[in-house]
């Protein structure tokens, strides 16, 4: 196999493989990328056997063929080479890489392409389209609330389901829940599925905000296409919790606060928070929200900020991370906290309300 390619174009495409490949052992084919040169096109594939990546770029093919090459060294070679054309020449298991602009060549050992795992192919698969910006917004609103408890593997991904003509995404770790909903084309149908975060991170990192993303969920797999890229992943198995039971039908109390004020006050209050507990007390009185870190061996902190609240004095204890993480992805100037009692679910949402919200279970405020 022999072909030449533009160094910058190759780096751009194979850099995505870095987020897929988890095996760093140079003698394992899973640490390699698969290269197939045919019809002046190079097909690039990477996999960790769970999440898969494929793209194609134009190259000048002198001799067609296929092989796999150790990703980490190939990327290091290209990164250290000058911009311009690079020649790739494979003979048996030996690969020679020569930047045209320099009198230098590198040699790497390859692993035969037939050792590379077969990747699922999206043939006759019913794709539906979602605007890229909308699906990326939904991922941002939910991905941080997944569980990291491997004993509850079915909660380590984001749940995709359909409600009327809307796509719904939900995540939970049993102490908080994030929910996002967007309209999709009428008539689209798919089985509800739990999607691993790895492929969702690939979408966030590599998809443009322009245009649409194609998604198909079928046969325990999810396929995602945008631009020249195609990703696929196994779905997580198990029964996702009945999230609808967690969402309060109505909440009688609420307070509104400026998001920037709250974010800044939380950062200052967190300085004195016990990181093992991560608890902050939200004390409400007429027109005032007081944030307090419970006293520890190191001390305490206390800050007042204005808020819109009229009611009896009340204190709610919340995990500070469960508030700061949603705040990073809320774009409104103000946010609203809705609640009924100090130990019942608290809803955090933008003001005015949009098509997403976050549920937080309070902590004991003693």
LONUMI-164001 format. One record per residue: residue in three letters; residue number from 1; x, y, z of N, C-alpha, C in turn. Coordinates in steps of 0.001 Angstrom, whole numbers, plus 500000, padded with zeros to 6 digits. Each point is the difference from the previous one (the first is absolute). Example, Ala and Ser with C-alpha at 12.3 -4.5 7.8 and 13.67 -1.06 7.14 Angstrom:
// residues 2
gufi  lumdo  n_u  n_v  n_w  ca_u  ca_v  ca_w  c_u  c_v  c_w
ala  1  513190  494310  507800  499110  501190  500000  500900  501200  500000
ser  2  499650  501050  499280  500820  501190  500060  499230  501090  500730
//
This chain:
// residues 366
gufi  lumdo  n_u  n_v  n_w  ca_u  ca_v  ca_w  c_u  c_v  c_w
unk  1  500857  498806  500000  499143  501194  500000  500884  501231  500000
unk  2  499662  500957  499116  500781  501228  499934  499084  501158  499631
unk  3  500113  501075  500761  499214  501194  499706  500679  501211  500609
unk  4  499608  501180  499547  500497  501236  500604  498809  500838  500439
unk  5  500224  500839  500992  498898  500758  500596  500499  501321  500535
unk  6  499072  500903  500247  500318  501274  500635  500083  499808  501512
unk  7  501104  500406  500558  500256  499759  501426  498934  500612  500902
unk  8  499602  501255  499757  499023  500659  500866  498630  499341  499903
unk  9  499612  499597  498781  498701  499340  499825  499957  498676  500741
unk  10  501106  499260  499959  500051  498708  500696  499937  500194  501513
unk  11  500751  500945  500519  499993  500247  501448  498595  500334  500475
unk  12  499296  500839  499242  498640  500405  500385  499078  498791  500137
unk  13  500121  499049  499065  499087  498856  500007  500379  498955  501042
unk  14  501286  499715  500138  500378  498925  500933  500019  500481  501446
unk  15  500013  501328  500211  499963  500506  501379  498735  499537  500716
unk  16  498923  499821  499241  498744  499551  500594  500147  498593  500571
unk  17  500862  499192  499373  500205  498627  500473  500556  499963  501418
unk  18  500687  501057  500397  500563  500050  501353  498922  499880  501064
unk  19  498806  500527  499712  498905  499931  500960  499314  498635  500001
unk  20  500299  499184  498998  499402  498669  499895  500912  498943  500593
unk  21  501282  500066  499629  500952  498953  500382  500344  500111  501479
unk  22  499748  498941  500730  500330  499979  501429  501187  499085  500282
unk  23  500289  499083  499082  501116  499064  500166  501284  500665  499498
unk  24  501018  500100  500844  501256  500649  499635  501126  498990  499765
unk  25  499674  498713  499981  501004  498956  499793  500366  499927  498521
unk  26  501261  500273  499628  500356  500056  498576  499884  498669  499269
unk  27  499939  498886  500718  499888  498704  499322  498540  499547  499877
unk  28  499066  500830  500495  498573  499684  499879  499419  500714  498792
unk  29  499211  499299  499206  499392  500629  498833  499000  501078  500405
unk  30  499501  499944  501244  499054  501011  500469  500673  501339  500298
unk  31  501334  500030  500006  500711  501268  500142  500342  500581  498626
unk  32  499571  499300  498964  500285  500409  498622  498777  500611  499336
unk  33  500254  500759  498938  498929  500430  499112  500104  499184  498707
unk  34  498856  499711  499417  499944  499261  498742  499993  500998  498853
unk  35  500891  499771  499016  500091  500855  498826  499721  499161  498757
unk  36  499056  500457  499176  499659  499309  498759  500126  501000  498860
unk  37  500975  499770  499093  500239  500901  498873  499405  499394  498729
unk  38  499042  500719  499407  499313  499484  498831  499337  501152  499259
unk  39  500129  500018  498666  499346  501017  499159  500325  501417  500457
unk  40  501275  500238  500291  500471  501314  500453  499249  500507  501231
unk  41  499543  499059  500807  499329  500318  501267  500603  499147  501101
unk  42  500239  500623  501134  500485  499261  501163  498885  499908  501027
unk  43  499609  498775  500345  499024  499773  501062  500763  499761  501301
unk  44  499599  500707  501047  500662  499915  501306  498988  499476  501005
unk  45  500387  498989  500770  499108  499440  501012  500750  499837  501317
unk  46  499250  500157  501095  500535  499772  501344  498899  499412  500864
unk  47  500376  499202  500998  498993  499389  500872  500617  499615  501340
unk  48  499143  499953  501020  500381  499367  501272  499112  498782  500233
unk  49  499355  499529  498934  499039  498889  499935  498606  500399  500497
unk  50  499893  501164  500617  498693  500492  500443  499566  501214  499193
unk  51  500901  500966  499856  499753  501199  499204  500896  499958  498763
unk  52  499427  500330  498854  500720  499888  498738  499965  501319  499240
unk  53  501051  500223  499194  500131  501243  499240  500466  499684  498588
unk  54  499436  500706  499011  500425  499834  498616  499891  501329  499270
unk  55  500989  500283  499149  499942  501167  499137  500781  499691  498736
unk  56  499900  500888  499011  500733  499847  498753  500592  501341  499589
unk  57  501219  499950  499415  500639  501210  499482  500602  499693  498631
unk  58  500107  501009  499145  500644  499782  498703  501516  499882  500148
unk  59  500593  499039  499328  501446  499807  499978  500396  499611  498572
unk  60  501281  500018  499735  500523  499566  498697  500493  498568  500142
unk  61  499221  499033  499512  500323  498588  500181  500830  499498  498819
unk  62  501203  499538  500301  500849  499374  498985  499819  498481  499987
unk  63  499718  499445  501169  499788  498550  500107  498953  499755  501075
unk  64  498877  499408  499608  498911  499778  500942  500355  498917  501013
unk  65  499319  500072  501155  500233  498991  501031  499436  500452  501330
unk  66  500297  499244  501047  499523  500335  501340  500979  499479  501037
unk  67  500042  500680  501119  500826  499564  501127  499539  500727  501249
unk  68  500559  499641  501136  499769  500760  501236  501337  500492  500514
unk  69  499976  501160  500644  501231  500604  500484  499765  500575  501395
unk  70  501029  499926  500845  499919  500466  501389  499686  501491  500014
unk  71  498830  500330  500535  499506  501370  499920  500948  501004  500645
unk  72  500451  499701  501201  500761  500978  500782  501278  500417  499284
unk  73  500751  499021  499449  501250  500318  499306  499727  500692  498670
unk  74  498960  499562  499300  499661  500630  498726  499666  501473  500215
unk  75  499227  500303  501021  499658  501387  500301  501246  500793  500399
unk  76  500880  499410  500793  501225  500695  500412  500876  500319  498796
unk  77  500091  499066  499060  500793  500223  498792  499431  501161  499197
unk  78  498700  499989  499786  499379  501063  499220  500109  501354  500701
unk  79  499829  499998  501309  500052  501262  500756  501383  500632  499942
unk  80  501035  499167  499907  501376  500506  499963  500462  500323  498580
unk  81  499193  499642  499002  500378  500204  498603  499523  501366  499508
unk  82  500676  500559  498981  499552  501281  499455  498707  499840  499203
unk  83  499289  501094  499831  498774  499968  499202  500325  499630  498564
unk  84  499034  499410  499322  500208  499622  498606  499715  498531  499772
unk  85  500463  499496  498857  499745  498622  499615  500867  499017  500787
unk  86  499381  498869  500345  500695  498914  500696  499731  498713  499229
unk  87  501046  499182  499840  499854  498729  499289  499917  498840  500984
unk  88  499050  499122  499760  499768  498818  500842  500203  498772  499117
unk  89  500954  499171  500365  500331  498832  499181  500085  498772  500888
unk  90  499157  499007  499735  499985  498765  500785  500511  498839  499161
unk  91  500964  499255  500548  500476  498759  499401  500042  498952  501097
unk  92  499200  498954  499827  499835  498971  501038  499525  500664  501288
unk  93  500737  499851  501113  499552  500634  501247  500705  501332  500256
unk  94  500885  500380  499086  500770  501221  500193  499345  501169  499275
unk  95  499824  501115  500716  499434  501221  499426  501055  501096  500055
unk  96  500232  500643  498857  500926  501129  499925  499198  501281  499797
unk  97  500275  500988  500847  499302  501285  499934  501033  501082  499714
unk  98  499836  500718  498877  500992  500985  499581  499339  501343  499711
unk  99  500254  501015  500832  499570  501357  499638  500796  500466  498781
unk  100  499328  500474  498970  500667  500369  498760  500944  501186  500209
unk  101  499644  500911  500908  500763  501234  500173  501293  499811  500791
unk  102  500234  498821  500579  501184  499768  500815  500665  498687  499598
unk  103  501304  499952  500129  500722  498759  499734  500006  499147  501263
unk  104  498826  499533  500325  499833  499180  501200  498961  498930  499687
unk  105  500164  498844  500580  498975  498972  499855  499871  499232  501308
unk  106  498811  499524  500232  499696  499222  501188  499519  498618  499564
unk  107  500305  498999  500811  499515  498661  499716  499251  499453  501213
unk  108  498818  499494  499731  499167  499403  501037  499603  498600  499578
unk  109  499812  499135  500976  499446  498684  499717  498476  500091  500048
unk  110  499361  499301  499092  498543  500016  499935  499442  498648  500408
unk  111  498697  499972  500195  499282  498747  500258  499004  499821  498864
unk  112  499897  498795  499480  499156  499737  498838  498566  500458  500242
unk  113  499378  500514  498937  498652  500553  500121  498961  498938  500343
unk  114  500277  498728  499671  499010  498965  500322  499937  499695  501491
unk  115  500928  500564  500773  499966  499856  501456  499098  501044  500652
unk  116  499645  501037  499223  499187  501088  500532  498545  499537  500107
unk  117  499316  500331  501098  498609  499527  500172  499076  500523  498906
unk  118  499012  499201  499638  498955  500461  499085  499121  501013  500722
unk  119  499756  501133  499368  499170  501036  500607  498595  499929  499420
unk  120  498976  500319  500792  498624  499995  499483  499842  501022  498882
unk  121  499186  499638  499027  499774  500861  498837  498523  500404  499967
unk  122  499761  501278  499742  498621  500518  499978  499411  499848  498598
unk  123  499520  498810  499699  499361  499721  498709  498500  499804  500235
unk  124  499192  500731  499225  498538  499933  500135  499556  500266  501443
unk  125  500666  500951  500632  499686  500383  501380  499143  501262  499973
unk  126  498905  500056  500776  499104  501172  499974  500555  501175  500813
unk  127  500698  500887  499327  500553  501186  500664  498922  501080  500134
unk  128  500122  500800  501060  499217  501229  500094  500969  501155  500229
unk  129  499568  501201  499622  500883  501158  500069  499574  500952  501111
unk  130  501002  500539  500676  499782  500993  501047  500983  501138  499751
unk  131  499585  501258  500103  500961  501098  499855  501174  499828  500960
unk  132  501199  500159  499469  501210  499735  500786  500049  500833  501277
unk  133  499654  501271  499880  500061  500866  501181  499055  499507  501089
unk  134  498811  499528  499603  499022  499556  500989  500453  498724  500708
unk  135  500505  499033  499244  500419  498751  500645  501213  500242  500892
unk  136  500895  500904  499596  501155  500317  500840  499557  500695  501294
unk  137  499009  500892  499886  499460  500652  501204  499400  498965  500950
unk  138  499282  499017  499447  499383  498962  500829  501061  499158  500704
unk  139  501065  499685  499282  501084  499215  500614  500628  500783  501141
unk  140  500256  501292  499772  500608  500830  501049  499121  500073  501240
unk  141  498689  499981  499812  499078  500108  501133  499885  498706  500798
unk  142  500470  498883  499461  499757  498715  500659  501248  499190  500326
unk  143  501083  500174  499267  501117  499061  500083  500675  499985  501373
unk  144  499966  501113  500714  500700  500077  501287  499241  499308  501138
unk  145  498738  499653  499788  499199  499410  501074  499986  498474  499982
unk  146  500757  499389  499089  500022  498538  499971  500722  499473  501231
unk  147  499715  498761  500342  500633  499365  501155  501389  499490  499623
unk  148  500909  499991  500969  501305  499349  499790  500095  498699  500793
unk  149  498857  499504  500442  499919  498753  500758  499927  498830  499021
unk  150  501091  499257  499871  500036  498894  499035  499091  498850  500417
unk  151  499558  499987  501249  499044  498969  500416  498597  500268  499450
unk  152  499766  501268  499591  498729  500358  499357  500328  500531  498603
unk  153  500520  499077  499182  500526  500357  498685  498958  500680  499130
unk  154  498738  499620  500190  498922  500561  499185  499761  501483  500290
unk  155  500617  500542  501040  499853  501421  500312  501241  500804  499614
unk  156  500976  499346  499333  501227  500698  499616  499904  500619  498605
unk  157  498800  499959  499415  499785  500615  498695  498797  500925  500027
unk  158  499718  500610  498862  498864  500909  499859  498867  499258  499295
unk  159  498813  500090  500562  498833  499298  499485  499366  500806  498877
unk  160  499874  499378  498829  499330  500609  498848  498616  499372  499875
unk  161  498970  500823  499911  498666  499467  499797  499183  501012  499196
unk  162  498784  499624  499643  499144  500843  499181  498703  500283  500743
unk  163  499596  501263  499998  498756  500404  500636  499208  500811  498980
unk  164  498917  499421  499525  499262  500603  498877  500975  500180  498835
unk  165  500167  501235  499526  500964  500252  498923  501256  500688  500535
unk  166  500344  499694  501240  501169  500613  500619  501039  498948  500354
unk  167  501266  500373  499836  501104  499187  500503  500271  500420  501427
unk  168  500065  499021  500900  500253  500256  501425  501311  499334  500385
unk  169  500829  500740  500746  501231  499442  500550  499982  500202  501511
unk  170  500318  498927  500729  499949  500033  501466  501245  499322  500552
unk  171  500537  500542  501069  501105  499348  500714  499774  500133  501496
unk  172  500520  499039  500752  499847  500041  501458  501070  499155  500667
unk  173  500368  500394  501210  500866  499161  500832  499281  499620  501295
unk  174  498689  500143  500001  499103  499679  501120  499947  501110  501050
unk  175  500876  501003  499903  499954  501137  500925  499656  501306  499275
unk  176  500066  499923  498682  499614  501142  499155  499539  499456  498653
unk  177  499326  500851  499263  499490  499606  498686  500028  501219  499092
unk  178  500406  499769  498749  499986  501065  498998  499118  499571  498838
unk  179  499221  500945  499490  498986  499698  498982  500062  501061  498904
unk  180  499990  499545  498735  499949  500925  498863  499071  499416  498947
unk  181  499306  500886  499283  498992  499557  499032  499993  500940  498799
unk  182  500004  499418  498787  499957  500794  498773  499065  499336  498999
unk  183  499342  500810  499201  499110  499478  498957  500820  499398  498867
unk  184  499537  498865  499474  500597  499394  498818  498894  499763  498979
unk  185  500381  499563  498810  499014  499828  498941  498934  498986  500387
unk  186  498772  500292  499661  498893  499088  500275  500194  498690  499243
unk  187  499571  498909  500606  500090  498700  499348  501273  499237  500292
unk  188  500979  500652  500599  501250  499316  500332  499769  499092  501202
unk  189  500541  498794  499915  499796  499040  501080  501293  499252  500279
unk  190  500281  499742  501248  501168  499212  500392  499761  499435  501389
unk  191  500701  498939  500299  499898  499383  501319  500790  500837  501011
unk  192  499444  500190  501193  500719  500712  501056  501316  499294  500284
unk  193  501044  500786  500309  501335  499422  500140  500837  500792  500981
unk  194  500963  499311  500623  500960  500645  500898  501318  500127  499240
unk  195  500425  501243  499748  501148  500271  499136  501226  500322  500851
unk  196  501134  499307  499776  501218  500283  500769  500483  501432  499778
unk  197  500642  500550  501009  500445  501395  499910  501154  500179  499017
unk  198  500763  498950  499730  501185  500146  499136  499619  500485  498608
unk  199  498969  499419  499416  499595  500442  498663  499356  501382  500053
unk  200  499355  500331  501112  499406  501329  500138  501086  501068  500094
unk  201  501095  499681  500671  501131  500933  500078  500623  500206  498622
unk  202  500019  498950  499183  500514  500126  498634  499145  500976  499192
unk  203  498681  499940  500193  499108  500925  499307  500278  501435  500449
unk  204  500085  500201  501311  500246  501344  500531  501299  500587  499469
unk  205  501018  499182  499945  501337  500489  499646  500159  500243  498502
unk  206  499355  499187  499172  500328  500002  498574  498903  500520  499076
unk  207  498762  500048  500462  498918  500456  499134  499923  501523  499985
unk  208  499792  500560  498826  499770  501438  499863  498613  500337  500541
unk  209  499790  501263  500329  498667  500443  500415  499070  500178  498805
unk  210  500572  499960  498800  499207  500195  498790  499504  498666  499459
unk  211  498883  500037  499283  499507  498811  499324  499336  499015  500942
unk  212  499808  498770  499513  499307  498957  500752  500933  498848  500342
unk  213  499603  499256  501013  500662  498750  500370  499007  498878  499760
unk  214  500459  498939  499358  499163  498832  499743  500219  498967  501104
unk  215  498913  499466  500514  500059  499029  501091  499116  498806  499653
unk  216  500491  498811  500295  499192  498785  499868  500238  499136  501228
unk  217  498935  499480  500565  500075  499102  501148  499334  498696  499597
unk  218  500798  498935  499918  499478  498729  499507  500923  498861  500415
unk  219  499418  498854  500329  500767  498776  500292  501087  500225  501054
unk  220  499638  500651  501106  500917  500238  501121  501197  500870  499628
unk  221  499832  500791  498926  501061  500895  499540  499428  501386  499737
unk  222  500868  501008  500115  499657  501339  499551  501014  500401  498937
unk  223  499508  500547  498895  500835  500531  498935  499806  501505  499951
unk  224  501102  500718  499802  499947  501454  499928  500838  500449  498810
unk  225  499432  500859  499145  500716  500521  498836  499915  501521  499973
unk  226  501130  500623  499709  500020  501437  499721  501282  500297  499225
unk  227  499890  500935  499040  501156  500284  499149  500475  498730  499310
unk  228  501302  499754  500059  500565  498777  499415  500196  498913  501046
unk  229  499466  500214  501199  500258  499079  501107  498818  499074  500257
unk  230  500329  498777  500364  498979  499057  500448  500487  499342  501285
unk  231  499190  500092  501037  500277  499353  501275  498922  498957  500263
unk  232  500372  498978  500735  499002  499037  500464  500419  499519  501381
unk  233  499043  499481  500739  500290  499535  501353  498979  498956  500423
unk  234  500456  499077  500808  499062  499104  500662  499202  500800  501015
unk  235  498754  499645  500158  499163  500619  501025  500205  499301  501332
unk  236  499690  500698  501082  500095  499402  501327  498753  499156  500258
unk  237  500213  498853  500595  498876  499114  500289  499462  500261  501403
unk  238  498753  499659  500212  499373  500178  501307  498753  500858  499901
unk  239  499302  500090  501103  498750  500772  500069  500290  501363  500611
unk  240  499821  501062  499218  500210  501340  500530  498911  500301  501024
unk  241  500347  500701  501093  498994  500303  501039  498797  500755  499445
unk  242  498876  499850  500658  498781  500728  499622  500170  501462  500409
unk  243  500604  500773  499096  500348  501384  500314  498766  500874  500223
unk  244  498864  499622  499414  498806  500828  500117  499496  500082  501442
unk  245  500287  498961  500789  499596  500026  501413  500804  501019  500800
unk  246  501175  500330  499508  500881  500920  500721  499614  501458  499749
unk  247  499410  500255  498846  499672  501381  499618  498728  500443  500721
unk  248  500079  501026  500844  498807  500460  500734  498920  500519  499051
unk  249  498749  499644  500301  498881  500507  499199  499789  501485  500252
unk  250  500181  500431  501233  499869  501415  500332  500820  500291  501253
unk  251  500482  501234  500101  500770  500422  501170  499499  501373  500428
unk  252  499705  500138  501261  499266  501175  500488  500894  501197  500307
unk  253  501308  499782  500161  500901  501092  500370  501097  500164  498960
unk  254  500540  501205  499923  501092  500248  499062  500745  501268  500388
unk  255  501227  500109  499518  500730  501263  500097  500812  500185  498723
unk  256  500182  501255  499636  500726  500352  498784  501237  500792  500367
unk  257  501116  499711  499301  501251  500670  500311  500767  500241  498703
unk  258  500798  501045  499989  500854  500271  498851  501056  498907  499883
unk  259  500126  499421  498823  500899  498862  499829  501463  500377  500286
unk  260  500442  501135  499504  501388  500416  500219  500275  500235  501480
unk  261  499052  500622  500707  500161  500214  501443  500134  498663  500733
unk  262  499127  499066  499653  500013  498699  500665  501288  499240  499699
unk  263  500411  500009  498755  501208  499277  499607  501221  500535  500744
unk  264  500135  501308  500055  501152  500605  500684  499965  499716  501496
unk  265  498824  500092  500603  499876  499742  501439  500304  498531  500325
unk  266  499556  499097  499145  500282  498574  500218  501502  499727  499959
unk  267  500689  500618  499049  501443  499785  499893  500722  500476  501258
unk  268  499557  501132  500552  500643  500489  501227  499647  499120  501194
unk  269  498732  499605  500088  499573  499175  501133  500661  498633  499958
unk  270  500207  499459  498805  500595  498669  499858  501432  499933  500511
unk  271  500657  501147  500130  501384  500000  500498  500084  499313  501355
unk  272  498956  500153  500829  500014  499453  501348  499149  498730  500142
unk  273  499529  499464  498871  499152  498813  500055  500841  498750  500178
unk  274  499521  499094  500835  500620  498696  500167  499781  499205  498715
unk  275  501099  499716  499265  499877  499364  498689  499451  498584  500076
unk  276  500107  499367  501145  499450  498648  500141  498474  500019  500033
unk  277  499443  501102  500497  498540  500123  500144  499412  500901  498917
unk  278  500709  501092  499692  499601  500935  498929  498656  500668  500280
unk  279  499715  500248  501266  498700  500553  500377  500053  501522  500141
unk  280  498977  500668  499445  499815  501430  500223  498557  500224  500448
unk  281  499823  500842  501020  498667  500325  500509  499451  501217  499273
unk  282  498786  499865  499467  499294  501094  499351  498929  500482  500976
unk  283  500268  501138  500656  499044  500551  500962  499216  501128  499342
unk  284  498663  499855  499998  499126  500969  499344  499260  500851  501024
unk  285  499988  501295  499739  499153  500926  500748  499512  501039  498988
unk  286  499095  500860  500395  499429  500956  499044  501083  500772  499259
unk  287  500098  499774  498667  500910  500764  499159  501459  499625  500098
unk  288  500339  498983  500803  501413  499681  500216  500240  498498  499964
unk  289  501069  499619  499309  500493  498628  500044  501372  500028  500661
unk  290  500156  499224  501064  501281  499918  500705  500604  498623  499738
unk  291  501224  499995  499468  500726  498758  499750  501008  499800  501114
unk  292  499987  498822  500609  500882  499714  501134  500639  498638  499829
unk  293  501295  499933  500248  500657  498695  500070  499954  499545  501452
unk  294  499500  498792  500283  499945  499531  501381  501379  500064  500650
unk  295  500034  500363  501277  501281  500165  500689  500749  498681  500070
unk  296  501294  500083  499693  500876  498820  500050  501236  500344  500808
unk  297  500983  499105  499997  501248  500252  500733  500738  501198  499424
unk  298  499750  500279  498700  500702  501111  499347  499286  501327  500197
unk  299  498690  499958  500244  499246  501231  500178  498711  499963  499203
unk  300  499517  501181  499620  498729  500087  499287  499998  501228  499108
unk  301  498995  500134  499163  499834  501190  499152  498517  500299  499891
unk  302  499698  501269  499701  498615  500443  499998  499874  501199  499061
unk  303  499025  499961  499105  499798  501131  499090  498519  500180  499713
unk  304  499558  501273  499980  498627  500339  499676  499930  500581  498589
unk  305  498977  499592  499236  499730  500594  498696  498500  500260  499898
unk  306  499606  500989  499218  498558  500281  499880  499297  498909  499193
unk  307  498742  499759  500346  499197  499055  499229  498535  500415  500097
unk  308  499207  499477  499105  498560  500244  500045  499355  498848  500764
unk  309  499671  500285  501245  499362  498983  500847  499178  500700  501053
unk  310  498805  499521  500202  499137  500505  501073  499352  498796  500649
unk  311  500372  499748  501234  499446  498852  500703  500710  499810  501321
unk  312  499713  498909  500652  500630  499740  501294  501471  499654  499812
unk  313  500782  500252  501042  501420  499657  499936  500153  498484  499912
unk  314  500897  499580  499120  500187  498576  499776  501436  499759  499584
unk  315  500543  498845  500354  501364  499643  499620  499996  498656  499278
unk  316  500589  499983  498813  500119  498783  499197  501471  499697  499789
unk  317  500411  498778  500279  501387  499589  499805  500127  499294  498651
unk  318  500939  500478  499172  500198  499423  498674  501465  499688  499758
unk  319  500243  498975  499213  501359  499710  499542  500408  501125  499044
unk  320  501093  500684  500308  500374  501178  499212  500274  499656  498539
unk  321  500571  498825  499737  500281  499599  498613  498722  499816  499208
unk  322  498947  499552  500689  498734  499766  499311  499329  501312  499592
unk  323  500491  501099  500556  499503  501314  499591  500952  500639  498990
unk  324  501297  499946  500272  500961  500673  499114  500081  499357  498619
unk  325  499860  498687  499909  500100  499342  498690  498861  500399  499069
unk  326  498745  499982  500439  498939  500504  499110  500168  501477  499647
unk  327  500451  500810  500970  500139  501435  499749  500920  500281  498817
unk  328  501028  499173  499804  500932  500204  498891  499307  499930  498646
unk  329  498882  499289  499950  499334  499768  498717  498671  500723  499872
unk  330  499644  500803  501001  498786  500815  499930  500383  501374  499476
unk  331  499338  500422  498925  500397  501232  499321  499168  501221  500392
unk  332  498972  499807  500799  499142  501128  500356  500670  500893  501057
unk  333  499520  501221  500109  500554  500934  500977  499611  499610  501415
unk  334  498799  499462  500159  499503  499616  501314  499645  498523  500035
unk  335  500025  499421  501194  499593  498610  500185  498980  499940  501128
unk  336  499180  498941  499955  498961  499805  501011  500190  498644  500660
unk  337  499860  499972  501317  499973  498762  500772  498564  499800  500486
unk  338  499423  498855  499688  498635  499688  500440  500063  498849  500992
unk  339  499174  500084  501064  500053  498968  501032  498674  499966  500747
unk  340  499816  498936  500780  498805  499870  500835  500377  499966  501471
unk  341  500917  499079  500348  500494  499880  501367  501514  499848  499971
unk  342  500638  500180  501169  501463  500040  500033  500648  498672  499599
unk  343  499297  498875  500158  500605  498716  499678  499382  499354  498754
unk  344  499257  500796  499237  499434  499484  498755  500695  500638  498804
unk  345  499807  499390  498838  500725  500386  498795  499928  501497  499720
unk  346  501143  500548  499576  500115  501402  499594  500203  500031  498489
unk  347  499268  500855  499311  500156  500157  498554  500778  501282  499713
unk  348  501053  499884  499230  500785  501151  499556  499763  500167  498501
unk  349  499581  501204  499606  499708  500244  498583  500351  501438  499634
unk  350  500126  500267  498686  500229  501382  499571  498723  500818  500148
unk  351  500164  501301  500029  498852  500909  500030  500172  501035  498884
unk  352  499141  500033  499013  498759  499213  499904  500291  498517  499734
unk  353  498988  499158  500294  500150  498555  499863  500264  499627  498547
unk  354  500837  498975  499816  500286  499473  498671  499671  498517  499988
unk  355  500588  499262  499046  499658  498590  499843  500995  499078  500703
unk  356  500558  500465  501104  500869  499164  500824  499901  500452  501452
unk  357  500330  499097  500914  500036  500332  501424  500830  498951  500716
unk  358  500284  500265  501285  500826  499106  500802  499332  499782  501357
unk  359  499957  498757  500425  499422  499624  501296  501144  499651  500957
unk  360  499958  500574  501193  501032  499747  501003  499344  499529  501291
unk  361  500483  498884  500530  499497  499521  501285  500790  500670  501126
unk  362  499317  500648  500949  500691  500686  501102  500753  499028  500911
unk  363  500928  500571  500762  500747  499254  501013  499440  500352  501372
unk  364  500363  499221  500986  499618  500331  501374  500691  501311  500390
unk  365  499230  500980  500490  500605  501307  500268  500491  500158  501439
unk  366  500121  498907  500707  500552  500075  501356  501534  500089  499947
//
